[in-house]
Amino acid sequence: MLARESLVLAAESRTSRGPDDRTLSLGADADDAACLIAAVIGERARGRILYCLMDGRGRTSTELAVVAGVMPSTASLHLKRLKSLQLVKVRAQGKHRYYSLNGTDVASALEALSVLAGTPERFAPNVPHRLRAARVCYDHIAGNLGVSLLNRFSVLKWLTGTEGCDSGYEVTAEGMRAFERIGINIEETRRLRRRFAFACLDWSERRPHLAGALGTALLGVALQRKWVARDLDSRALSVTQTGRHEMIARFGLDDVPSKKPSLLMCEPWV
């Protein structure tokens, strides 16, 4: 296993020399650039690393080596490669270096790949209940809870827009008042230098959940008010008793998922 990893890295080092080996050139041919990124993500150890970072947390190369099932030295080479293509970023803090995904575009691409990896006919999700119920999709709520919330916001006419993947949403006057009642300042959120609100196709539910600055603000409120709690080392979210009561009362959700937190480091790469 370790010998194969070394051979893969050595082969890439020999065959990928040039500007693209250091960073993804903005002037590069779009097809070639996409193929390069796909090839890098497609290596299994790197895939495990990237999907582990989907919870938005930073992790050291040693921790990611455990997730990827490779030696720390091999994980460092993988991370160097991912960083060269701007798929991950690194932050130094004291003597440690913490790696995380390089923004929402990377997270959205990984989520879309998870959708493609599913079985197309008669979809029946083969996803652990703790992840399907509620989880973090980089910086917003996903899973059954995320899909249900977006559906309720549409039914309550707080948001307007189409249901297609990557479609944008606007907040209605009624929605602005409702979101501000739970602590989301819509005008401040709209001024952030990112997309305001759009649909992100959920890989376990195959229906959209809310992404963008508004989705991030909603997750922030849910965590601050202790409606949900993050698992120790997983993307999964657990809905608290308070959160269950609040979301039923405020949003009219019929079925709010509840579960106990898990201590698993990362879910398997799917």
N, C-alpha and C positions, 0 to 999 in steps of 0.2 A: 504493500500500500504506500509506504513512505518512499520507496524507490520509484514507483510510478509517478508520485507527485513531483519528485525531483526531476524526472525525465520530461514531464510536461513543462515545468518552468524553464528547464534548459532549452527545450525546443523553441519556446516562445521567445526566449532571449536571443536565439540565433536568427529567427525568422521575422521578428517584429522590430528590427532596428530602424531608426529614423525618427522624424518628428512625432509620429503617432505613438511611439514607444514612451515618450516623456509626457505628452499631454495631448488631448484631443484638439486638433487644429480647427478653428472656427471656419476656415476656408476649405476644409477637406470635403471631398465628394460625399454627399449625404448617404448614399448607399454603402460606400466603403466604411464610413464612420459607424453606421448602424450595425454592419456586419462585425466590425471590430468589437463593439460594445457587447453584442450578442455572444460572441465567442468567449469573451472574458467572463461574462456572467454565467455562461454555460458550463464552466468548470465546476464540478460538484462542491469542492471545498469553498470556493468563492461564493457559490450560491448559498450555502449554509451561512456563511458570514453575513451576506447582505440581508437575508431574510431574518436573521437574528436581530439585526439592527433596525428592523421595521418597527420596533416599539418606541423608537425615538431616543433611546438611552445611548450614552457613550460607553464603550467597553475597551479594555486594554487588549493588546495583541495576544497576551497569554490567555485571557479569557476566551477570545475568539478562536484560538488554537484548539481549545477543548471542544468548542462547538463544532468546528470544522473537522475534528478528528485527525489533525496533523501535528507535526512537531512545531514548537514556537518559532524556530528559524524559518520553516516553510510558510507559516502564517504571516510572518513579517514580509516575505517576498510577495505573497498574495495581496496583502494590504498595500504594499508599494505599487503594485500593478493597478489595483482598484483606484488608488489615489491619483495615479497618472492619468486616468481617464475621467477624473472628476466624479466618480461614483461614491466615494467616501471622502470625508474630511477628518482632520486630526486636530485635537486641542491639547496642548501641553499644560499640565497642572502639577507643579512640584516636579517630582522625578518620574511621574507617570505621563503617558500619552494615551488619550482617549479617542477612539475612532467612532464615527457616527455617519449615517447617510448624508450625502451632500444635497439636502433639500427635498422638497415635495415632488419634484419632477422624477427623481430616482424612485421614490416610494410609489408613485403612481404607476411607473413602468413595471415595477415588481408586482404590484397588485394586479395589473393587467395580465402579466405572464401567468400568475396563479389562476386567473380565469381561463386562459387558453389551455392550461394543463388539465382542466377538468374534463369529464366525459360529456360530449355534446348531446347525446341522445338520452332522453328520460333522466334528466339530472336528478341525482340523489346525493346530497353532500356526504362525503366521507371525512368529516372534520370533527375533531374532539369537541365535545359539548361545551367545555369551558371557553373555547375559542369562538365557536359558532354563536354562543349566547351574546357575548359582548367582548370587544377587544379594542385595542388601539391600532389604527392604521396610520402610523407615523405620528400625526399630531391631531387626529380627530377620531370620533367614535365610529366603530364599524361593527360588523356582525348583525345579528337579529335586532339588537337594540338600536344601532345606528340606522338601519333600514326603516325600522318602525318609527323612529323620531322624524325622519325626513317625510315619511308618508303622512304623519299627523300634521306636520307643519304645512303640507300642501292642502290637506283636508280642511284645516282651520283657516286656510287662506292667509297664512302668515308669509308664505313664499309664493312667488309666481315664476313660471318658467316651464320648459318642456322636461320630460322625464328621461330623455336620452342620455347616454353616458357622456360625461364631459360637458353637459349642458350647463349654462349659467342660470343663476337664480337672482331675483330681486326681492327685497323685503317690502311688503305692503305697509300702509300706514298702521293698520291693526297689528301687523307683525312687529313693527318697530316698537310700539307700546308694550307688546307682550315680551319681547326679548329684553327690553330695558327693565321690565319688572323683575327679571331674574338676574340682572346685573350686567347685561351686555350692552355697551354703548355702541350703537350701530354706526354713528358718524365717525367715531374714532376707529372702529374696526374697518370701515370703508376706506379710510385714509392710509391704511397700511400698504406697503409697496408689494402687493401680491394680489392674486385673484380673490375677489370678495367671497363668492359662494358658487359652487358648482357640484355636479353629480360625479361621484366616484363609484364605479361598478364594484360591488362587493364580491370577493372571490368565493365566499361560502354560501351566500344567499342568491347570487346572480341577479341582484337588483341593486339600484344605486343607494348610497348613503351620502350624507352631506360632508363635503370637503371645502377647503379654502379657509380664508381668515375667519369666517363665521363659524365653520366647523371647529376650528381650533379654539375660538372663544367659548363655544358651547362645552367642549371638553374641559376647559379651564374652570368654568363655573361648576360643572358637575364634580370635579375634584375638590375645589375650594369649599363647596357646600357639603362635601362628603356624601353626595348621591352615589358615587362610585368610588372604588378603591382599586389601585393598581396592584397586580400581583408582584411579588418580590423580584422575579427575574423572568417575566413572560409578558407577551402582548395582551394577555387576558385581563379583563376588568370584572370585578364583582360588584353587583348592585347591592347597596346597603338597604336596610329596612327603611331608613329615612328616605333614601333615593326612590325606593319603590312607591312609597306613599306620595312623595312630591311629584313624581312623573305621571302617576295616575291622575292626581288632582289637577295638575297644571296643563298636561298635554292630552289627557284622556286616553292613555295607552291601555289597551285591553289586557296585554300579557307582558309584564316586565320580567325579563329573565333574572334569575338569582342563582348564585352558586358560591361555593367556598373558594378562597384563593388557593392557588397552586404554588408549589415551591420549585417547579421545573425551571431550568435556566432559559431554554428556548424551545419552541415547538419545532418539530421536524421540518426540513425543507420539503415543500409540496409543490 
